[in-house]
Amino acid sequence: MISTLDDLMRGCGEWLRGEGPENDIVISTRIRLARNLADFPFTSIATEADRRQILDRVKEVVNNSPFRDQVFYVDVDTLSELDRHFLVERQLISRELAEGQGSRGVFIDRAERFSIMINEEDHLRVQAVQSGFQLEPTWELIRQWDDYLDQHLVFAFDEEWGFLTACPTNVGTGMRVSVMLHLPASVITRQMDQTLRSLEKLELVVRGLYGEGSQAMGDFYQVSNQVTLGRSEEELINKMAQVVPAVVAAERKAREFLLAEGHENLHDRVSRAYGILKTAQTISAEETLHLLSSVRMGIHLGLIQEVPIQLLNELFLFTQPAHLQKLAGSELDSADRNIERARFLRRKLGELSKKI
Amino acid sequence: MKCQRCDRPATYHITELTGPTPVEVHLCEQHAHEYLSGGSKATVEMTQVAEQVAQHYAKHMAVGQAAEEMRRADQQTCPYCGISFYKFRSQGRLGCPYDYKAFREQLEFLLANIHGETRHKGKRSSKPPEVAARRTELIRLRREMREAVDAEEYERASQIRDEIRRIEAEVV
């Protein structure tokens, strides 16, 4: 049973399972809710004594809940920097929680389908994630937890403005629905600018792999709602349900176009990417992500046969800095990480050729 | 008017309110974009909040008046958690749930700007909003009790403590 960070190391977690509807293009569906206890200042000005009380109260409620066996608790304040980054790479905690200060923690679902962050920007950030495009199941999962927490805690809630949050950009539902998309063909065919512009008009924000403030890398884009007030949860979900299939359809069309119009070029790009990953002696995280993106598209288009998508997802996660260092069992500087990363890739992809 | 950084006409007139005194900036589209998107350590959302407050004042009032109004708003503080509107504006984070009442006037247009709406729709808390509001009073009472203790006003402190206990004992 998964109950420590080391147990987590053995798998890839829910969002990289590579299953669920539209999984060739939609990596994962994520929903988070921001909630605050009514009787404490928001986290940024709360005293350490306040933070400890908030933490204790939430822990008590979760530990007495019927779902208590589904989760384990991690005290983020006493965690090493490496372990905090490890949890960020798995998207179980936010960078804000990792880099924050004072008493704070997270309850993690043993199946890594959700987590409850305590003393983040808001007292509570509850998030659920499913692989592929699965809005309804993700909403169901998070709603159960929210209902339970709401019954046993007093949340700051106002008749007019809904759930009150530390930043006015989250007030109302406190909900952020994010869908992570892999759009390499849209990037190659130079359609991304247009797509991004039309999404903005629909009050949707596009971010990189790690949410707020992160750059789009390796053709991965996270689309989420900007507005949280005056739209119900269902309306926010429905908007995603309408918009995402259009982006997915455009990507699929772009892939078909590339296959039809420039099959050799595309096959060449994918094969070269695969070749570099199999043979490089030193490689950065960014280049790895970029190349894995090409290989991922190649697998889904049948241009690369021997790499199972689960292996690709494993490479994707374990070549990131904190995962790599945990695998190596020691802290490594950037140059050593690049060597270790290349070694790991050669080993994993080399095992594959031996099997065939 | 020319852009302050090149010879193109200035089409963006920004009132920078992140410092102690408002500063007027006049820029062309390109430089305005650069100006608004970079330079600051604050997150995008924080900057967004500060900008929107500034834009509102700039849009609705003459320049001198906007600065005057802004100074007035900045001095307001929340009677519960004690943060000033200026602190909120410069950090982009509110101090406690009561800020939504204390800074209501300013927040109303800010929320309208951000969300295009000012009324919550969707899931509600299982408890009536009055219950939450009553609990939020504890923030003010705990602060007042700390102040009373610091001032060695023990009788007042014990009265406040009783009030805190009364609220905490209320069944929710």
Interface residues (C-beta under 8 A of the other chain):
Chain A: N36 L37 A38 D39 F40 P41 F42 S44 I45 E121 D146 D147 D150 Q151 V154 F155 A156 F157 D158 E159 E160 W161 G162 F163 L164 T165 A166 C167 P168 T169 V171 G172 T173 M175 E203 E212 G213 V227 T228 L229 G230 R231 S232 E233 E234 E235
Chain B: T43 V44 E45 M46 Q48 V49 C81 I83 Q91 G92 R93 L94 G95 C96 P97 Y100 L107 L110 L111 I114 H115 G116 E117 T118 R119 H120 K121 G122 K123 R124 S125 S126 K127 P129 V131 A132 A133 R135 T136 L138 I139 V172
